Amino acid sequence: MGLPKNPIEAYKEARESVLAHQNEINGNQPGDPEKAIDALIKISEDKNAPLHLFLGQDAYDMANAKMELVKADLEKWKSVTVATAF
């Protein structure tokens, strides 16, 4: 990956994340790649395949946590959200 000649400080964390994925995380992800392939083949053969597919307990847990945060925001701001109807 090429780095800019004059890197912008505001993007420091993003660059560090990219480098971590390239150098530290890549190849060390949890889960069995062969099981992932089997899951993808199974899903590809289903007439009603899901729009979103989360593989692994970690992905499942993160998705559930995100849904809870979104639901909390929806409820917190419901009065503002629904007040925009005609």
C-alpha positions as semicolon CSV with decimal commas, in nm:
position;residue;x (nm);y (nm);z (nm)
1;M;0,000;0,000;0,000
2;G;0,137;0,339;-0,093
3;L;0,130;0,609;0,167
4;P;0,075;0,973;0,078
5;K;0,374;1,204;0,077
6;N;0,196;1,440;0,318
7;P;-0,045;1,230;0,523
8;I;-0,344;1,407;0,677
9;E;-0,345;1,366;1,054
10;A;-0,724;1,321;1,066
11;Y;-0,685;0,991;0,879
12;K;-0,416;0,847;1,106
13;E;-0,652;0,595;1,272
14;A;-0,786;0,482;0,935
15;R;-0,433;0,423;0,805
16;E;-0,343;0,231;1,122
17;S;-0,653;0,014;1,080
18;V;-0,564;-0,065;0,719
19;L;-0,208;-0,154;0,817
20;A;-0,331;-0,374;1,103
21;H;-0,560;-0,563;0,864
22;Q;-0,280;-0,607;0,614
23;N;-0,006;-0,703;0,857
24;E;-0,158;-0,845;1,175
25;I;-0,516;-0,957;1,121
26;N;-0,492;-1,104;0,771
27;G;-0,470;-1,480;0,801
28;N;-0,548;-1,475;1,173
29;Q;-0,925;-1,436;1,151
30;P;-1,131;-1,670;1,368
31;G;-1,327;-1,944;1,199
32;D;-1,275;-2,228;0,960
33;P;-1,250;-2,118;0,593
34;E;-1,373;-2,457;0,472
35;K;-1,686;-2,426;0,685
36;A;-1,737;-2,074;0,547
37;I;-1,719;-2,208;0,190
38;D;-1,970;-2,481;0,278
39;A;-2,202;-2,216;0,423
40;L;-2,171;-1,997;0,113
41;I;-2,246;-2,291;-0,117
42;K;-2,548;-2,385;0,095
43;I;-2,678;-2,027;0,086
44;S;-2,620;-1,997;-0,289
45;E;-2,844;-2,298;-0,348
46;D;-3,135;-2,154;-0,147
47;K;-3,413;-1,983;-0,344
48;N;-3,466;-1,745;-0,052
49;A;-3,105;-1,670;0,033
50;P;-3,058;-1,397;0,294
51;L;-2,963;-1,047;0,188
52;H;-2,714;-1,036;0,477
53;L;-2,516;-1,336;0,595
54;F;-2,305;-1,322;0,909
55;L;-2,055;-1,602;0,952
56;G;-1,913;-1,684;1,292
57;Q;-2,023;-1,623;1,647
58;D;-1,831;-1,293;1,653
59;A;-2,017;-1,163;1,347
60;Y;-2,350;-1,279;1,488
61;D;-2,284;-1,105;1,821
62;M;-2,169;-0,780;1,656
63;A;-2,475;-0,773;1,430
64;N;-2,707;-0,824;1,727
65;A;-2,533;-0,550;1,923
66;K;-2,567;-0,312;1,628
67;M;-2,936;-0,393;1,590
68;E;-2,991;-0,315;1,957
69;L;-2,819;0,023;1,919
70;V;-3,028;0,108;1,612
71;K;-3,346;-0,001;1,791
72;A;-3,258;0,216;2,091
73;D;-3,204;0,518;1,864
74;L;-3,532;0,451;1,685
75;E;-3,723;0,445;2,011
76;K;-3,540;0,744;2,159
77;W;-3,610;0,961;1,856
78;K;-3,946;0,812;1,753
79;S;-4,139;1,133;1,816
80;V;-3,903;1,329;1,591
81;T;-3,898;1,055;1,326
82;V;-4,275;1,015;1,294
83;A;-4,341;1,389;1,321
84;T;-4,219;1,436;0,964
85;A;-4,519;1,258;0,809
86;F;-4,760;1,456;0,591
